[in-house]
Amino acid sequence: MSDIFFLVLRRLRAPLILLVTVYAIATLGMTLIPGVTPDGEPYRMNFFHAFYFVSFMGTTIGFGEIPYPFTDAQRAWVTVFIYLSVISWLYAIGTLLSLLQDTTFRHAIAQRTFRLSINRIDRPFYIICGYGETGMLVNRGLTSLGLQTVIIDYNPERTSSLELENLPVMPITLNADTTEPQNLVAAGINHPRCCGVLALTEKDHTNLQIAVSAKLMSNRVPVICRSEIEDEAENMASFGTNHIINPYRTFARRLSLLVHKPALHKVHNWFLNQHSREHQSERELPKGRWIICGYGRLGRAIHEQLGRDGIEMVLVDPNPDKHDASEPIIEGRGTEADTLQEAGISEASVIIASSKDDANNLSILITARQLNPDIYTIGRVSKEANQPLFVRTGCDYIMRRSQVVANESLTIISRPLVSRFLRLSNSISTEETEHLIERIENLTRHHSPITTRVTLNRDDAPALSRHLHLGGSLTVGQVSQHPFFPRGDGIVLLIQRGNDSTLLPDDDTHLEEHDDVLFCGKRNKLLLVQHLRDNHELVDSLINQNPHQIPLLRWWRRRHNALADGISD
């Protein structure tokens, strides 16, 4: 507050001095110039009456002569100071208005308001550095979960667009350089409620600087970094950056899953895209030759990944001499029919438009579809606003760089058990994956499933925790099978016990206190375990087999047993 106060005094020093001087001289003159009473007796104003008169003279002009009509000398004095006081006030007000519009003053006010807002935060929050397309998607996802966000971006036009969004939780914004450590401190990196920092700017080196500053100032706060350059990513990893997301490498791995494990790719789609769903057609990915147009970061990542998988590929790039690919590159952008025909478009099964120019990518997809109507098309979107155009072309699989980073970040933050499950799921066989998909589809009736995490402790599941604490036994089947729905209302995907993980446990697997359990269920429907969390009577009835506690369950068991006896007879 002191910096704002001294800034105001410094800027208003001259007009304030002028006002004080004008008022002081006018007041002194009114006390020295003699007046006359109606009876003709001489009198002089005291300082109080003189100051009172000058005060309303300077602000209103329209006044009466008090306490008696003035003499000509008094009127002459007043006439001079009427103009001087008005000019002084105009000068002071003009300076004040200029100060209110001054960039330095507005920045100081914004900094003060920002610090007060940070100090008042009483809920978990995340610091988002960079409010571009990726930052916008991450912010929407976090606020939809009821989490507070603090956004730092140097561009005020970006942060001002937040006022147009209907968000459940309004972010706190600061227009400042994200690489300066003091701005991270101002954003609350040392605040006890700060849960993480996300470096999501467009420049890898800027993200590196943010990660270094965050780790040095608060090592307890996890850092999620976006990185598209391998050298920068290795640098980030060297000092312990918690999560580094390369959208191109991530998408290349997703394509590899789609090629070799399409069932597992479907599972990844379900659980990764719960915040922002990818655009992917229902067409099955055909086998055969792939054409990659654009050997930039995405093209290189896909080529390296699929090359290890033994996929036949043809590369197209306008500057083949700049690249050190292991095989020849056809010169061209891929927007011309001649180039695509040279690449063998008529015999190809898949084409990827992977350049950084959206217009070129659209042209590649349209030309390819004209030359080979059955080809499977994959397109890269660099600017989110152009995504509807790719949909209109009939693109089968759209890669949105911002969406890939946002979905990975949100999964890490809001559903860390899902991230662990997806990493471990690569070890599942195709048969197990297909069986899991069948179970999920039977459970959700072909709707998208949702995941729920339950920790068996006093805070998250007091009733179940008490049951285990008292020596009770609890199995996966008991918390995932609902008595009124024999097919069950939940699937346990993962049990995390300390550093040990159990993937897709059997119904007979025993649970222990403090286990983290990942459930999969139907959207808009509470799982059985969510009913059991804090309902001691329900736990006693279902787990301890004491149906007298709930009459409805007692009736259901009698009916169920009668039906079972009839069938056995």
C-alpha positions in Angstrom: 0.0 0.0 0.0 2.9 2.4 0.8 4.1 2.3 -2.8 0.7 3.4 -4.1 0.5 6.1 -1.4 3.9 7.6 -2.3 3.2 7.4 -6.0 0.0 9.4 -5.5 1.8 12.0 -3.4 4.7 12.3 -5.9 2.4 12.8 -8.9 0.1 15.2 -7.0 2.8 17.2 -5.3 2.7 20.2 -7.5 -1.1 20.6 -7.7 -1.4 20.1 -3.9 1.2 22.7 -3.2 -0.5 25.1 -5.6 -3.9 24.5 -3.9 -2.5 24.9 -0.4 -0.7 28.1 -1.4 -3.8 29.7 -3.1 -6.0 28.8 -0.1 -3.4 30.1 2.4 -2.9 33.4 0.7 -6.6 33.9 0.1 -7.4 33.2 3.7 -4.6 35.5 5.0 -5.8 38.3 2.7 -9.4 38.0 4.0 -8.1 38.3 7.6 -6.0 41.4 6.8 -8.4 43.4 4.6 -10.8 45.4 6.8 -14.5 45.1 6.3 -17.5 47.3 7.5 -20.6 46.3 9.4 -24.0 47.6 8.4 -23.7 50.1 11.2 -20.5 51.5 9.6 -18.2 49.9 12.2 -14.9 48.5 11.0 -14.2 44.7 11.5 -11.8 42.0 10.5 -12.5 38.3 9.8 -10.8 35.8 12.1 -9.0 32.8 10.5 -11.8 30.4 11.0 -14.4 32.5 9.2 -11.9 33.5 6.5 -11.0 29.8 5.9 -14.7 28.8 5.9 -15.5 31.5 3.3 -12.5 30.6 1.1 -13.4 26.9 1.2 -16.8 27.3 -0.3 -15.6 30.1 -2.6 -13.1 27.8 -4.2 -15.5 24.9 -4.8 -18.9 26.5 -5.6 -18.3 30.1 -6.8 -22.0 30.9 -6.1 -22.0 32.2 -2.5 -23.1 35.0 -0.3 -21.0 37.7 1.4 -20.6 36.7 5.0 -20.9 37.8 7.7 -21.5 41.2 6.2 -21.5 42.7 2.7 -17.9 43.1 1.5 -16.1 46.3 0.8 -14.7 47.0 -2.7 -11.2 45.9 -1.5 -12.6 42.6 -0.2 -14.5 42.0 -3.5 -11.4 42.8 -5.5 -9.4 40.3 -3.5 -12.1 37.6 -3.8 -12.4 38.2 -7.6 -8.7 37.4 -8.0 -8.8 34.3 -6.0 -12.0 33.0 -7.5 -10.1 32.5 -10.8 -6.9 31.3 -9.0 -8.8 28.7 -7.0 -10.8 27.4 -10.0 -7.6 27.1 -12.0 -5.9 25.3 -9.1 -8.7 22.8 -8.8 -8.8 22.2 -12.5 -5.1 21.6 -12.5 -5.4 19.2 -9.5 -8.4 17.3 -10.9 -6.7 17.0 -14.3 -3.5 15.6 -12.7 -5.6 13.2 -10.7 -7.5 11.9 -13.8 -4.2 11.6 -15.6 -2.8 9.6 -12.7 -5.8 7.2 -12.7 -5.1 6.5 -16.4 -1.3 6.2 -15.9 0.1 2.7 -16.7 2.4 2.7 -13.6 -0.4 3.6 -11.2 -2.8 1.1 -12.7 -0.1 -1.6 -12.5 0.5 -0.7 -8.8 -3.2 -0.9 -8.0 -3.5 -4.2 -9.9 -0.5 -5.6 -8.0 -2.0 -4.5 -4.7 -5.4 -6.0 -5.5 -3.7 -9.2 -6.7 -1.7 -9.6 -3.5 -4.8 -9.1 -1.4 -6.7 -11.7 -3.5 -3.9 -14.3 -3.1 -3.8 -13.7 0.7 -7.6 -14.4 0.9 -7.4 -17.8 -0.9 -8.7 -20.5 1.4 -8.9 -23.4 -1.0 -6.4 -25.4 -3.1 -5.2 -23.6 -6.1 -2.9 -23.9 -9.1 -0.6 -21.4 -10.8 -0.9 -21.3 -14.6 1.9 -19.6 -16.3 0.8 -18.6 -19.8 -2.8 -18.1 -20.9 -2.7 -19.2 -24.5 -4.9 -22.0 -26.0 -3.4 -24.6 -23.7 -3.7 -22.5 -20.6 -7.3 -21.7 -21.5 -8.3 -25.4 -21.7 -6.5 -26.3 -18.5 -8.1 -23.4 -16.7 -11.6 -24.4 -17.8 -10.9 -28.0 -16.7 -9.6 -26.9 -13.2 -12.4 -24.5 -12.6 -15.0 -27.0 -13.6 -13.6 -29.2 -10.8 -14.1 -26.3 -8.3 -10.4 -25.5 -8.1 -9.1 -21.9 -7.8 -6.5 -20.9 -10.5 -4.0 -18.1 -10.5 -3.0 -17.0 -14.1 0.2 -15.1 -15.0 0.5 -13.8 -18.5 2.3 -10.8 -20.0 -0.5 -10.1 -22.4 -3.5 -8.2 -20.8 -5.7 -9.0 -23.9 -5.6 -12.7 -23.1 -6.5 -12.4 -19.4 -9.2 -9.8 -20.1 -11.0 -12.4 -22.2 -11.7 -14.3 -19.0 -14.5 -11.8 -18.2 -16.4 -13.2 -21.2 -16.3 -16.8 -19.9 -18.9 -18.3 -17.7 -16.6 -20.1 -15.3 -17.7 -21.6 -12.0 -14.7 -20.2 -10.2 -13.2 -16.9 -11.4 -9.4 -17.0 -11.8 -7.1 -14.5 -10.2 -5.0 -12.9 -12.9 -1.7 -11.0 -13.0 -0.2 -9.4 -16.1 3.5 -9.9 -15.7 6.6 -11.6 -17.0 6.2 -15.3 -16.1 10.0 -15.8 -16.0 10.6 -13.4 -13.1 10.7 -15.2 -9.8 9.1 -12.4 -7.8 5.9 -12.9 -9.9 5.7 -16.5 -8.8 6.1 -15.4 -5.2 3.4 -12.9 -5.7 1.2 -15.5 -7.3 1.4 -17.6 -4.1 4.0 -20.3 -4.8 4.8 -20.3 -1.1 1.2 -20.2 0.0 0.2 -23.3 2.0 -2.7 -23.9 -0.3 -0.7 -23.9 -3.5 -0.9 -27.3 -5.1 1.2 -26.9 -8.2 2.6 -24.8 -11.0 1.9 -25.3 -14.7 4.4 -23.9 -17.2 2.3 -23.7 -20.4 3.7 -20.9 -22.5 4.5 -21.3 -26.2 8.3 -21.1 -25.6 10.2 -24.1 -24.2 13.0 -21.9 -22.8 10.4 -19.8 -20.9 8.9 -22.9 -19.5 12.3 -24.1 -18.4 12.9 -20.8 -16.6 9.6 -21.1 -14.8 10.4 -24.7 -13.8 13.8 -23.7 -12.4 12.4 -20.8 -10.4 9.5 -22.9 -9.0 11.8 -25.7 -7.9 14.3 -23.3 -6.2 11.6 -21.3 -4.4 9.3 -24.2 -3.3 10.5 -27.7 -3.9 7.3 -29.1 -2.3 5.1 -27.8 -5.1 4.9 -30.1 -8.1 5.7 -28.6 -11.5 4.0 -29.6 -14.8 5.9 -28.4 -17.9 5.1 -28.3 -21.6 8.1 -29.0 -23.8 8.3 -29.6 -27.5 12.1 -29.7 -27.8 14.1 -32.7 -26.6 17.1 -30.8 -25.3 14.9 -28.5 -23.2 12.9 -31.5 -21.9 16.1 -33.2 -20.8 17.2 -30.0 -19.1 13.9 -29.9 -17.2 14.2 -33.5 -16.1 17.7 -32.9 -14.9 16.6 -30.9 -11.9 13.5 -32.9 -11.0 10.6 -31.4 -12.9 7.7 -33.6 -11.9 5.9 -33.9 -15.2 7.1 -33.0 -18.7 4.5 -33.2 -21.5 5.7 -33.3 -25.1 2.4 -33.2 -27.2 4.1 -34.6 -30.3 5.7 -37.6 -28.5 2.5 -38.2 -26.6 0.4 -38.2 -29.8 2.9 -40.5 -31.5 2.6 -43.0 -28.7 -1.2 -42.8 -29.0 -1.0 -43.6 -32.7 1.3 -46.5 -31.9 -1.4 -47.8 -29.5 -4.1 -47.3 -32.2 -2.0 -49.4 -34.7 -1.0 -52.3 -32.4 -3.5 -52.2 -29.5 -6.7 -50.5 -30.7 -8.7 -51.9 -27.8 -6.2 -50.3 -25.3 -6.3 -47.1 -27.3 -10.1 -47.1 -26.8 -9.6 -47.4 -23.0 -7.1 -44.5 -23.1 -9.6 -42.4 -25.0 -12.3 -43.0 -22.4 -10.1 -42.0 -19.4 -7.9 -39.3 -20.9 -10.5 -37.3 -22.7 -13.1 -36.7 -19.9 -12.4 -33.0 -19.9 -12.0 -32.4 -23.7 -12.8 -35.2 -26.1 -10.7 -35.9 -29.1 -12.2 -35.9 -32.6 -11.8 -39.5 -33.9 -14.1 -41.3 -36.4 -15.4 -44.8 -35.8 -13.5 -46.0 -38.9 -11.0 -48.8 -38.2 -7.4 -47.8 -38.9 -6.4 -49.6 -42.1 -3.1 -51.4 -42.5 -0.6 -50.4 -45.2 1.6 -47.6 -46.2 1.6 -44.2 -44.4 2.4 -40.8 -45.9 3.7 -38.2 -43.6 3.5 -34.6 -45.0 5.7 -32.3 -43.0 8.8 -33.6 -41.2 8.7 -31.1 -38.4 8.5 -32.0 -34.7 5.2 -33.9 -35.0 6.3 -35.7 -38.2 9.6 -36.7 -36.8 8.0 -38.0 -33.6 5.5 -40.1 -35.5 8.2 -41.4 -37.9 10.5 -42.4 -35.1 7.7 -44.1 -33.1 6.1 -46.0 -36.0 9.5 -46.8 -37.5 10.3 -48.8 -34.4 6.9 -50.5 -34.9 7.8 -51.6 -38.4 5.3 -49.4 -40.3 6.1 -48.6 -43.9 6.2 -44.8 -44.4 6.8 -42.2 -47.1 8.1 -38.8 -46.0 7.2 -35.5 -47.7 8.7 -32.1 -46.8 9.4 -28.8 -48.6 13.0 -28.7 -47.3 14.4 -32.3 -47.3 18.0 -31.2 -47.1 17.5 -29.7 -43.6 16.5 -33.1 -42.1 18.6 -36.2 -41.3 15.9 -38.8 -41.8 17.0 -42.4 -42.2 15.2 -42.6 -45.6 14.7 -40.4 -48.6 12.3 -37.5 -48.3 10.1 -36.4 -51.3 10.4 -32.6 -51.8 7.1 -30.8 -51.6 4.4 -29.6 -49.2 1.9 -32.3 -50.0 -0.6 -29.8 -51.1 0.0 -30.6 -54.8 -1.5 -33.7 -56.4 1.8 -34.4 -58.2 3.7 -34.6 -54.9 1.1 -37.0 -53.4 1.1 -39.2 -56.5 4.9 -39.4 -56.3 4.5 -40.5 -52.7 2.1 -43.2 -53.8 -1.2 -41.8 -52.6 -3.3 -44.3 -54.5 -1.7 -47.3 -52.7 -1.4 -45.6 -49.3 -3.7 -46.4 -46.4 -3.1 -43.4 -44.1 -1.9 -39.8 -44.6 -0.8 -37.4 -41.9 -0.9 -33.7 -42.5 1.6 -32.7 -39.8 2.9 -29.3 -40.9 2.6 -26.3 -38.6 0.5 -24.4 -41.1 -3.3 -25.1 -40.8 -4.1 -23.9 -44.3 -1.5 -26.3 -45.8 -2.8 -29.2 -43.7 -6.3 -28.6 -44.8 -5.2 -28.5 -48.4 -3.2 -31.8 -48.0 -6.3 -33.5 -46.5 -8.7 -32.3 -49.2 -6.3 -33.2 -52.1 -5.5 -36.6 -50.6 -9.2 -37.4 -50.2 -9.8 -36.4 -53.9 -7.0 -38.7 -55.1 -7.9 -41.6 -52.7 -11.4 -41.4 -51.2 -10.8 -44.4 -48.9 -7.6 -43.1 -47.3 -7.6 -42.6 -43.5 -6.7 -39.0 -42.7 -4.9 -37.6 -39.7 -4.6 -33.8 -39.4 -2.7 -31.5 -37.0 -4.4 -28.4 -35.8 -2.1 -25.5 -34.7 -4.8 -23.0 -34.0 -7.9 -24.1 -32.0 -10.2 -21.8 -34.0 -9.5 -23.8 -37.1 -10.6 -27.1 -35.7 -14.1 -26.9 -37.2 -12.6 -26.7 -40.6 -10.8 -30.0 -40.1 -14.0 -31.5 -39.0 -15.7 -30.3 -42.2 -13.0 -32.0 -44.4 -14.0 -35.3 -42.9 -10.7 -35.8 -41.1 -10.7 -39.1 -39.3 -8.3 -38.2 -36.4 -7.6 -34.6 -35.4 -4.5 -33.9 -33.4 -4.9 -30.7 -31.3 -1.6 -29.8 -29.7 -3.2 -27.7 -26.9 -5.8 -30.4 -26.2 -3.1 -33.1 -25.8 -1.2 -31.1 -23.2 -4.4 -30.0 -21.5 -5.8 -33.5 -21.2 -2.5 -34.9 -19.9 -2.2 -32.1 -17.4 -5.7 -32.4 -16.1 -5.4 -36.1 -15.7 -2.2 -35.8 -13.7 -3.8 -33.1 -11.4 -7.3 -34.3 -10.9 -6.9 -38.1 -11.4 -3.4 -39.2 -10.6 -4.5 -42.8 -10.2 -5.9 -42.8 -13.7 -2.4 -41.7 -15.0 -0.9 -44.6 -13.1 -3.5 -47.0 -14.5 -2.9 -45.9 -18.0 0.9 -46.3 -17.7 0.5 -49.8 -16.2 -2.2 -50.8 -18.7 0.4 -51.2 -21.4 1.2 -54.6 -19.8 -2.3 -55.8 -20.2 -2.8 -58.4 -22.9 -5.2 -57.8 -25.8 -7.6 -60.4 -24.4 -7.7 -58.8 -21.0 -8.3 -55.4 -22.6 -11.2 -56.6 -24.7 -12.7 -58.3 -21.6 -12.4 -55.0 -19.7 -14.0 -53.1 -22.5 -16.9 -55.6 -22.6 -17.4 -55.2 -18.8 -17.3 -51.4 -19.0 -19.8 -51.3 -21.9 -22.2 -53.7 -20.2 -21.9 -51.5 -17.1 -22.4 -48.1 -18.8 -24.7 -49.3 -21.6 -22.3 -47.9 -24.2 -22.0 -44.5 -22.6 -18.7 -43.0 -21.7 -17.5 -44.2 -18.3 -16.2 -42.1 -15.5 -13.6 -42.8 -12.8 -13.8 -42.3 -9.1 -11.0 -42.4 -6.5 -11.7 -43.6 -3.0 -9.1 -43.6 -0.2 -10.0 -45.9 2.7 -9.2 -43.5 5.5 -11.2 -41.5 8.1 -11.4 -38.4 5.9 -12.6 -40.0 2.7 -14.4 -43.1 3.8 -15.0 -43.1 7.5 -17.5 -46.0 7.6 -15.3 -48.3 5.6 -12.2 -47.2 7.5 -13.8 -47.9 10.8 -14.8 -51.3 9.6 -11.2 -52.1 8.6 -9.8 -50.5 11.8 -11.9 -52.8 13.9 -10.5 -55.8 12.2 -13.2 -56.4 9.6 -12.6 -57.9 6.2 -13.3 -56.1 3.0 -12.9 -57.3 -0.5 -13.1 -55.7 -4.0 -16.4 -57.5 -4.7 -18.0 -56.2 -1.5 -17.5 -52.5 -2.5 -18.2 -52.9 -6.3 -21.3 -55.2 -6.3 -24.6 -53.6 -5.5 -27.3 -55.9 -3.9 -30.1 -54.5 -6.1 -28.1 -54.8 -9.3 -26.6 -58.3 -9.7 -24.4 -57.1 -12.6 -22.7 -54.7 -10.4 -22.4 -51.0 -10.5 -18.6 -50.5 -10.5 -15.3 -51.9 -11.7 -12.1 -51.7 -9.7 -9.4 -50.7 -12.0 -6.5 -50.2 -9.7 -5.5 -50.5 -6.0 -2.6 -48.4 -4.8 -1.0 -49.5 -1.5 2.0 -47.5 -0.7 4.3 -47.9 -3.7 2.6 -51.1 -4.8 0.0 -51.2 -7.5 -2.5 -53.9 -8.3 -4.0 -53.7 -11.7 -7.6 -55.0 -12.4 -7.8 -57.0 -9.1 -10.2 -59.9 -8.6 -13.4 -59.7 -6.6 -11.7 -61.7 -3.9 -8.8 -59.3 -3.4 -8.7 -58.0 0.1 -8.6 -54.2 0.8 -6.7 -52.6 3.6 -6.9 -49.3 5.5 -5.3 -46.4 3.6 -5.6 -48.1 0.2 -6.3 -45.9 -2.8 -8.9 -47.5 -5.0 -9.7 -46.4 -8.6 -13.3 -47.3 -9.6 -14.9 -47.1 -13.0 -18.7 -46.5 -13.2 -21.6 -45.0 -15.1 -21.9 -41.2 -15.5 -24.5 -39.5 -13.2 -24.8 -42.6 -11.0 -23.3 -43.0 -7.6 -21.2 -46.1 -7.1 -21.9 -48.5 -4.2 -18.7 -47.4 -2.6 -19.8 -43.8 -2.5 -22.9 -44.9 -0.6 -20.7 -47.0 1.8 -18.2 -44.2 2.5 -19.9 -42.7 5.5 -23.0 -44.8 6.0 -22.2 -47.0 9.0 -25.6 -48.7 8.9 -25.2 -49.7 5.2 -21.7 -51.0 5.9 -23.1 -53.1 8.8 -25.9 -54.4 6.7 -24.0 -55.2 3.5 -20.5 -56.0 4.8 -21.2 -57.5 8.2 -24.4 -59.3 7.1 -26.7 -57.6 9.6 -29.8 -56.9 7.4 -32.0 -56.0 10.4 -30.5 -52.5 10.2 -32.4 -51.6 7.0 -35.9 -53.0 6.3 -35.6 -52.7 2.6 -32.5 -54.8 2.5 -34.1 -57.3 4.8 -37.1 -57.6 2.3 -34.7 -57.8 -0.7 -32.7 -60.7 0.9 -35.8 -62.7 1.8 -37.0 -62.3 -1.8 -33.6 -63.1 -3.3 -33.2 -66.2 -1.1 -36.7 -67.4 -2.1 -35.9 -67.0 -5.8 -32.7 -68.9 -5.3 -34.4 -71.7 -3.5 -37.0 -72.0 -6.3 -34.3 -72.2 -8.9 -32.3 -74.8 -7.0 -35.5 -77.0 -6.6 
